[in-house]
């Protein structure tokens, strides 16, 4: 016997529940609105912004020399004799409700022409669209998989997306996307976006920018496959301890430095924005104590925002 057709309407799809607190927006699973407002917003509002924009004096570089200028947070200008690179540029004084505690080290207007921009992931403090819109037409943007759509309309002549351990070469330079322990979603529903760090190779030099990351065994693999000479490592946003699911503290950054086999440790991701509960000046102080204890202070370079350092 044929079964009569079912004319009843299809059952409605269950609606995806929207997250109701900051706690559910981060893998640390720690925030609630009251804690967020008090620690990240209110305390920052009461803190006077320090630092200054500097009119940089960029050095004349010979082949094989590299200059690093820390802009602040995770933002760097990397200069060779024939290549200018920006990494995670962010010149904002505010990220929504989050106040910048220290001025960016220089102004966008004082940047040299930019050939390449590296963007480690889509979080607002690393992929800052207002900054990118104001930059004078960078030629190439390199970023992880699933991030390229965010870069459209921002002035790039060419957008390159990489998978983990994939490389892109142009002329004499090469960029490789390395793994990290973090996450890449920009909003509530775009967990498809990638994340990582970058190895930049040019003129016989190899520089590593870790992006955002907790400590994990993958740093040893990076050290085996492409040991960098200069390691730009995050040292802030680690307290309470649950934040270390996605960030590292200074002691862990020193472990990463050893895992990589690098010559220089340049710390970043501290001092600019109030993103966690530790004191703003604690990360570099703690890192210096560890370096002194371990006898590696001569390998530690804490840069001053806006002041180029030649390596």
C-alpha positions as a Markdown table, in Angstrom:
| # | Residue | x | y | z |
|---|---|---|---|---|
| 1 | Unk | 0.0 | 0.0 | 0.0 |
| 2 | Unk | 1.3 | 3.4 | -0.9 |
| 3 | Unk | 1.8 | 5.7 | 2.0 |
| 4 | Unk | -0.1 | 9.0 | 1.8 |
| 5 | Unk | 2.1 | 12.0 | 1.4 |
| 6 | Unk | 2.9 | 14.0 | 4.5 |
| 7 | Unk | 1.7 | 17.6 | 3.9 |
| 8 | Unk | 2.7 | 18.8 | 7.4 |
| 9 | Unk | 5.2 | 21.6 | 7.4 |
| 10 | Unk | 8.8 | 20.7 | 8.2 |
| 11 | Unk | 9.9 | 21.0 | 11.7 |
| 12 | Unk | 11.7 | 24.4 | 12.3 |
| 13 | Unk | 15.4 | 24.3 | 12.7 |
| 14 | Unk | 16.6 | 24.9 | 16.2 |
| 15 | Unk | 18.0 | 28.4 | 16.5 |
| 16 | Unk | 21.6 | 28.7 | 17.5 |
| 17 | Unk | 21.7 | 30.2 | 21.0 |
| 18 | Unk | 23.5 | 33.5 | 21.1 |
| 19 | Unk | 26.1 | 33.8 | 23.8 |
| 20 | Unk | 24.9 | 35.8 | 26.7 |
| 21 | Unk | 28.2 | 36.8 | 28.4 |
| 22 | Unk | 31.8 | 37.7 | 27.7 |
| 23 | Unk | 32.6 | 34.4 | 29.4 |
| 24 | Unk | 31.5 | 32.4 | 26.4 |
| 25 | Unk | 33.4 | 34.6 | 23.9 |
| 26 | Unk | 36.9 | 33.3 | 24.8 |
| 27 | Unk | 38.4 | 29.9 | 25.3 |
| 28 | Unk | 39.6 | 31.0 | 28.8 |
| 29 | Unk | 35.9 | 30.7 | 29.8 |
| 30 | Unk | 36.5 | 33.3 | 32.5 |
| 31 | Unk | 34.8 | 36.6 | 31.7 |
| 32 | Unk | 31.5 | 37.8 | 33.0 |
| 33 | Unk | 30.2 | 41.3 | 32.2 |
| 34 | Unk | 30.9 | 42.8 | 35.6 |
| 35 | Unk | 34.5 | 41.5 | 35.8 |
| 36 | Unk | 35.2 | 42.6 | 32.2 |
| 37 | Unk | 33.9 | 46.1 | 32.8 |
| 38 | Unk | 35.8 | 46.6 | 36.1 |
| 39 | Unk | 39.1 | 45.1 | 35.0 |
| 40 | Unk | 39.4 | 46.0 | 31.4 |
| 41 | Unk | 37.3 | 49.2 | 31.0 |
| 42 | Unk | 37.0 | 51.0 | 34.3 |
| 43 | Unk | 40.6 | 50.6 | 35.4 |
| 44 | Unk | 41.9 | 51.6 | 32.0 |
| 45 | Unk | 39.7 | 54.7 | 32.0 |
| 46 | Unk | 41.3 | 55.8 | 35.3 |
| 47 | Unk | 44.8 | 55.3 | 33.9 |
| 48 | Unk | 46.4 | 58.2 | 32.2 |
| 49 | Unk | 47.7 | 57.3 | 28.7 |
| 50 | Unk | 51.5 | 57.4 | 28.7 |
| 51 | Unk | 54.3 | 57.2 | 26.0 |
| 52 | Unk | 54.6 | 59.4 | 23.0 |
| 53 | Unk | 54.6 | 59.4 | 19.2 |
| 54 | Unk | 58.1 | 59.7 | 18.0 |
| 55 | Unk | 59.3 | 61.1 | 14.7 |
| 56 | Unk | 61.5 | 58.1 | 13.8 |
| 57 | Unk | 64.9 | 58.3 | 12.4 |
| 58 | Unk | 65.1 | 55.2 | 10.2 |
| 59 | Unk | 68.6 | 53.9 | 9.7 |
| 60 | Unk | 70.3 | 53.4 | 6.4 |
| 61 | Unk | 70.7 | 49.7 | 6.1 |
| 62 | Unk | 73.3 | 47.7 | 4.2 |
| 63 | Unk | 72.4 | 44.3 | 2.7 |
| 64 | Unk | 72.0 | 41.7 | 5.5 |
| 65 | Unk | 71.1 | 44.2 | 8.2 |
| 66 | Unk | 67.5 | 44.4 | 9.6 |
| 67 | Unk | 65.9 | 47.1 | 11.8 |
| 68 | Unk | 62.9 | 46.5 | 14.0 |
| 69 | Unk | 60.6 | 49.2 | 15.3 |
| 70 | Unk | 58.1 | 48.3 | 17.9 |
| 71 | Unk | 54.9 | 50.3 | 17.3 |
| 72 | Unk | 53.3 | 48.8 | 20.4 |
| 73 | Unk | 51.2 | 45.7 | 21.4 |
| 74 | Unk | 52.0 | 43.1 | 18.7 |
| 75 | Unk | 52.7 | 45.7 | 16.0 |
| 76 | Unk | 56.2 | 45.9 | 14.3 |
| 77 | Unk | 57.8 | 47.6 | 11.4 |
| 78 | Unk | 60.6 | 45.3 | 10.0 |
| 79 | Unk | 63.0 | 47.0 | 7.6 |
| 80 | Unk | 65.6 | 45.6 | 5.3 |
| 81 | Unk | 67.7 | 47.6 | 2.7 |
| 82 | Unk | 65.0 | 46.8 | 0.1 |
| 83 | Unk | 61.9 | 45.7 | 2.0 |
| 84 | Unk | 59.5 | 47.3 | 4.5 |
| 85 | Unk | 57.2 | 45.0 | 6.4 |
| 86 | Unk | 54.4 | 45.7 | 8.9 |
| 87 | Unk | 53.2 | 42.9 | 11.2 |
| 88 | Unk | 49.8 | 43.2 | 12.9 |
| 89 | Unk | 49.7 | 47.0 | 12.6 |
| 90 | Unk | 47.4 | 48.7 | 15.2 |
| 91 | Unk | 47.6 | 52.4 | 15.8 |
| 92 | Unk | 44.2 | 52.7 | 17.6 |
| 93 | Unk | 43.7 | 54.7 | 20.7 |
| 94 | Unk | 40.5 | 52.6 | 21.4 |
| 95 | Unk | 39.4 | 49.1 | 20.7 |
| 96 | Unk | 35.6 | 49.5 | 21.2 |
| 97 | Unk | 35.5 | 50.1 | 25.0 |
| 98 | Unk | 39.2 | 49.2 | 25.5 |
| 99 | Unk | 41.5 | 52.2 | 26.0 |
| 100 | Unk | 45.0 | 52.2 | 24.8 |
| 101 | Unk | 47.2 | 52.9 | 27.8 |
| 102 | Unk | 50.4 | 53.8 | 25.9 |
| 103 | Unk | 50.5 | 55.8 | 22.7 |
| 104 | Unk | 51.6 | 54.0 | 19.5 |
| 105 | Unk | 55.3 | 54.6 | 19.1 |
| 106 | Unk | 54.9 | 56.5 | 15.8 |
| 107 | Unk | 52.2 | 57.8 | 13.5 |
| 108 | Unk | 51.0 | 56.3 | 10.3 |
| 109 | Unk | 52.0 | 59.4 | 8.4 |
| 110 | Unk | 55.7 | 58.7 | 9.5 |
| 111 | Unk | 55.8 | 55.2 | 8.1 |
| 112 | Unk | 58.0 | 54.5 | 5.1 |
| 113 | Unk | 56.3 | 52.9 | 2.0 |
| 114 | Unk | 55.1 | 49.5 | 3.0 |
| 115 | Unk | 55.8 | 46.5 | 0.7 |
| 116 | Unk | 54.3 | 43.7 | 2.8 |
| 117 | Unk | 51.8 | 43.3 | 5.7 |
| 118 | Unk | 51.6 | 40.1 | 7.8 |
| 119 | Unk | 48.4 | 39.5 | 9.7 |
| 120 | Unk | 48.5 | 36.7 | 12.2 |
| 121 | Unk | 44.8 | 36.3 | 12.9 |
| 122 | Unk | 41.5 | 38.1 | 12.8 |
| 123 | Unk | 41.2 | 39.3 | 16.4 |
| 124 | Unk | 40.5 | 43.1 | 16.5 |
| 125 | Unk | 43.7 | 43.9 | 18.3 |
| 126 | Unk | 45.8 | 42.2 | 15.6 |
| 127 | Unk | 43.7 | 42.7 | 12.4 |
| 128 | Unk | 42.7 | 46.3 | 12.9 |
| 129 | Unk | 40.7 | 47.5 | 9.9 |
| 130 | Unk | 40.7 | 51.2 | 10.6 |
| 131 | Unk | 44.5 | 51.1 | 10.7 |
| 132 | Unk | 44.7 | 49.1 | 7.5 |
| 133 | Unk | 42.4 | 51.5 | 5.6 |
| 134 | Unk | 44.7 | 54.4 | 6.5 |
| 135 | Unk | 47.9 | 52.8 | 5.3 |
| 136 | Unk | 49.1 | 54.0 | 1.8 |
| 137 | Unk | 48.2 | 51.0 | -0.5 |
| 138 | Unk | 50.4 | 48.1 | 0.7 |
| 139 | Unk | 51.3 | 45.8 | -2.1 |
| 140 | Unk | 50.9 | 42.4 | -0.6 |
| 141 | Unk | 49.0 | 41.1 | 2.5 |
| 142 | Unk | 49.7 | 37.6 | 3.8 |
| 143 | Unk | 47.4 | 36.0 | 6.4 |
| 144 | Unk | 46.1 | 32.6 | 7.5 |
| 145 | Unk | 43.4 | 30.6 | 5.7 |
| 146 | Unk | 39.9 | 32.0 | 6.0 |
| 147 | Unk | 40.9 | 35.6 | 6.7 |
| 148 | Unk | 41.3 | 37.0 | 3.2 |
| 149 | Unk | 37.7 | 38.1 | 2.9 |
| 150 | Unk | 38.2 | 40.6 | 5.8 |
| 151 | Unk | 41.1 | 42.2 | 3.8 |
| 152 | Unk | 39.1 | 42.9 | 0.7 |
| 153 | Unk | 38.5 | 46.6 | 0.1 |
| 154 | Unk | 41.4 | 47.6 | 2.4 |
| 155 | Unk | 43.8 | 48.7 | -0.3 |
| 156 | Unk | 45.8 | 45.5 | -0.9 |
| 157 | Unk | 47.0 | 44.9 | -4.4 |
| 158 | Unk | 47.3 | 41.2 | -3.6 |
| 159 | Unk | 45.9 | 39.0 | -0.8 |
| 160 | Unk | 47.6 | 35.7 | 0.1 |
| 161 | Unk | 46.1 | 33.1 | 2.4 |
| 162 | Unk | 48.4 | 30.4 | 3.8 |
| 163 | Unk | 47.8 | 27.0 | 5.5 |
| 164 | Unk | 50.0 | 26.0 | 8.4 |
| 165 | Unk | 53.5 | 25.4 | 7.2 |
| 166 | Unk | 52.7 | 26.8 | 3.8 |
| 167 | Unk | 55.1 | 29.4 | 2.4 |
| 168 | Unk | 54.8 | 32.3 | 0.0 |
| 169 | Unk | 57.8 | 33.7 | -1.9 |
| 170 | Unk | 58.1 | 36.9 | -3.8 |
| 171 | Unk | 61.4 | 38.1 | -5.2 |
| 172 | Unk | 64.1 | 37.3 | -2.6 |
| 173 | Unk | 61.8 | 37.1 | 0.5 |
| 174 | Unk | 59.8 | 34.2 | 1.9 |
| 175 | Unk | 57.0 | 34.0 | 4.5 |
| 176 | Unk | 55.9 | 30.8 | 6.2 |
| 177 | Unk | 52.8 | 30.4 | 8.4 |
| 178 | Unk | 53.7 | 28.5 | 11.6 |
| 179 | Unk | 51.4 | 26.8 | 14.1 |
| 180 | Unk | 50.3 | 28.3 | 17.5 |
| 181 | Unk | 47.9 | 27.5 | 20.3 |
| 182 | Unk | 45.2 | 30.2 | 20.1 |
| 183 | Unk | 42.0 | 30.7 | 18.1 |
| 184 | Unk | 41.0 | 32.8 | 15.1 |
| 185 | Unk | 37.2 | 33.7 | 15.2 |
| 186 | Unk | 36.6 | 37.4 | 14.9 |
| 187 | Unk | 32.9 | 37.3 | 15.8 |
| 188 | Unk | 30.5 | 34.8 | 17.3 |
| 189 | Unk | 30.1 | 32.5 | 14.3 |
| 190 | Unk | 33.2 | 32.6 | 12.1 |
| 191 | Unk | 35.3 | 29.8 | 13.7 |
| 192 | Unk | 36.5 | 28.8 | 10.3 |
| 193 | Unk | 39.2 | 31.4 | 10.3 |
| 194 | Unk | 42.9 | 30.4 | 10.7 |
| 195 | Unk | 45.6 | 31.7 | 13.0 |
| 196 | Unk | 49.4 | 31.3 | 13.5 |
| 197 | Unk | 52.7 | 33.0 | 13.5 |
| 198 | Unk | 55.1 | 33.9 | 10.7 |
| 199 | Unk | 58.7 | 33.2 | 9.8 |
| 200 | Unk | 60.0 | 36.0 | 7.6 |
| 201 | Unk | 63.2 | 35.1 | 5.6 |
| 202 | Unk | 65.2 | 37.7 | 3.6 |
| 203 | Unk | 68.9 | 38.6 | 3.0 |
| 204 | Unk | 70.0 | 35.6 | 5.0 |
| 205 | Unk | 68.0 | 36.7 | 8.1 |
| 206 | Unk | 65.2 | 34.8 | 9.7 |
| 207 | Unk | 62.7 | 36.6 | 12.0 |
| 208 | Unk | 59.8 | 34.9 | 13.8 |
| 209 | Unk | 56.6 | 36.7 | 15.0 |
| 210 | Unk | 54.6 | 34.3 | 17.2 |
| 211 | Unk | 51.2 | 36.1 | 16.9 |
| 212 | Unk | 49.1 | 35.1 | 19.9 |
| 213 | Unk | 49.8 | 31.8 | 21.5 |
| 214 | Unk | 49.9 | 29.8 | 24.7 |
| 215 | Unk | 52.9 | 27.6 | 25.3 |
| 216 | Unk | 52.7 | 24.2 | 23.4 |
| 217 | Unk | 55.0 | 21.6 | 22.1 |
| 218 | Unk | 54.7 | 23.0 | 18.5 |
| 219 | Unk | 57.4 | 25.6 | 19.3 |
| 220 | Unk | 60.0 | 22.8 | 19.4 |
| 221 | Unk | 58.9 | 21.8 | 15.9 |
| 222 | Unk | 59.3 | 25.4 | 14.7 |
| 223 | Unk | 62.8 | 25.4 | 16.2 |
| 224 | Unk | 63.7 | 22.2 | 14.3 |
| 225 | Unk | 62.2 | 23.1 | 11.0 |
| 226 | Unk | 63.2 | 26.8 | 10.7 |
| 227 | Unk | 65.0 | 28.1 | 13.8 |
| 228 | Unk | 64.8 | 31.9 | 13.8 |
| 229 | Unk | 67.6 | 34.3 | 14.7 |
| 230 | Unk | 65.1 | 36.9 | 16.2 |
| 231 | Unk | 62.0 | 35.8 | 18.1 |
| 232 | Unk | 59.2 | 38.3 | 18.7 |
| 233 | Unk | 57.3 | 36.6 | 21.5 |
| 234 | Unk | 54.1 | 37.7 | 23.5 |
| 235 | Unk | 54.5 | 38.0 | 27.2 |
| 236 | Unk | 51.2 | 39.6 | 28.4 |
| 237 | Unk | 47.5 | 38.8 | 29.1 |
| 238 | Unk | 48.2 | 35.7 | 31.2 |
| 239 | Unk | 46.4 | 36.3 | 34.5 |
| 240 | Unk | 44.2 | 34.7 | 35.7 |
| 241 | Unk | 45.8 | 31.4 | 34.9 |
| 242 | Unk | 42.9 | 30.4 | 32.7 |
| 243 | Unk | 44.1 | 33.0 | 30.2 |
| 244 | Unk | 47.1 | 30.8 | 29.7 |
| 245 | Unk | 44.9 | 28.5 | 27.6 |
| 246 | Unk | 45.6 | 31.0 | 24.8 |
| 247 | Unk | 48.4 | 33.3 | 26.0 |
| 248 | Unk | 51.8 | 32.8 | 27.6 |
| 249 | Unk | 53.5 | 34.4 | 30.6 |
| 250 | Unk | 57.1 | 35.6 | 30.6 |
| 251 | Unk | 58.4 | 32.3 | 32.1 |
| 252 | Unk | 56.8 | 30.4 | 29.2 |
| 253 | Unk | 58.1 | 32.9 | 26.7 |
| 254 | Unk | 61.6 | 32.1 | 27.9 |
| 255 | Unk | 60.8 | 28.4 | 27.4 |
| 256 | Unk | 59.7 | 29.2 | 23.8 |
| 257 | Unk | 63.0 | 31.1 | 23.3 |
| 258 | Unk | 65.0 | 28.0 | 24.2 |
| 259 | Unk | 62.7 | 25.7 | 22.1 |
| 260 | Unk | 63.3 | 27.9 | 19.0 |
| 261 | Unk | 67.1 | 28.1 | 19.5 |
| 262 | Unk | 66.9 | 31.9 | 18.7 |
| 263 | Unk | 69.6 | 34.4 | 19.3 |
| 264 | Unk | 67.4 | 37.4 | 20.3 |
| 265 | Unk | 64.2 | 37.5 | 22.3 |
| 266 | Unk | 62.1 | 40.6 | 21.6 |
| 267 | Unk | 59.0 | 40.7 | 23.9 |
| 268 | Unk | 55.6 | 42.1 | 22.7 |
| 269 | Unk | 51.9 | 42.0 | 23.5 |
| 270 | Unk | 52.1 | 43.9 | 26.8 |
| 271 | Unk | 51.8 | 47.5 | 28.0 |
| 272 | Unk | 49.5 | 48.9 | 25.3 |
| 273 | Unk | 46.0 | 47.6 | 26.1 |
| 274 | Unk | 44.5 | 46.3 | 29.4 |
| 275 | Unk | 43.6 | 42.8 | 28.3 |
| 276 | Unk | 44.0 | 40.9 | 31.5 |
| 277 | Unk | 44.4 | 41.2 | 35.3 |
| 278 | Unk | 48.1 | 41.4 | 35.8 |
| 279 | Unk | 49.7 | 44.8 | 36.4 |
| 280 | Unk | 50.7 | 46.5 | 33.2 |
| 281 | Unk | 54.4 | 46.7 | 34.1 |
| 282 | Unk | 54.7 | 43.2 | 35.4 |
| 283 | Unk | 55.4 | 41.2 | 32.2 |
| 284 | Unk | 58.7 | 43.0 | 31.2 |
| 285 | Unk | 59.9 | 43.2 | 34.8 |
| 286 | Unk | 59.3 | 39.5 | 35.3 |
| 287 | Unk | 61.0 | 38.6 | 32.0 |
| 288 | Unk | 64.1 | 40.7 | 32.9 |
| 289 | Unk | 64.3 | 38.8 | 36.3 |
| 290 | Unk | 64.1 | 35.5 | 34.5 |
| 291 | Unk | 66.7 | 36.5 | 32.0 |
| 292 | Unk | 69.1 | 37.7 | 34.7 |
| 293 | Unk | 68.6 | 34.5 | 36.7 |
| 294 | Unk | 69.3 | 32.3 | 33.7 |
| 295 | Unk | 72.3 | 34.4 | 32.5 |
| 296 | Unk | 70.7 | 35.4 | 29.1 |
| 297 | Unk | 70.1 | 39.1 | 29.7 |
| 298 | Unk | 72.5 | 39.8 | 26.7 |
| 299 | Unk | 70.0 | 37.9 | 24.5 |
| 300 | Unk | 67.0 | 40.0 | 25.6 |
| 301 | Unk | 66.0 | 43.2 | 23.7 |
| 302 | Unk | 63.1 | 45.1 | 25.2 |
| 303 | Unk | 62.4 | 47.7 | 22.6 |
| 304 | Unk | 61.1 | 51.2 | 23.2 |
| 305 | Unk | 58.1 | 52.1 | 21.1 |
| 306 | Unk | 59.0 | 54.1 | 18.0 |
| 307 | Unk | 62.8 | 53.6 | 18.3 |
| 308 | Unk | 64.4 | 51.5 | 15.5 |
| 309 | Unk | 66.8 | 48.8 | 16.7 |
| 310 | Unk | 69.3 | 47.4 | 14.2 |
| 311 | Unk | 70.2 | 43.7 | 14.3 |
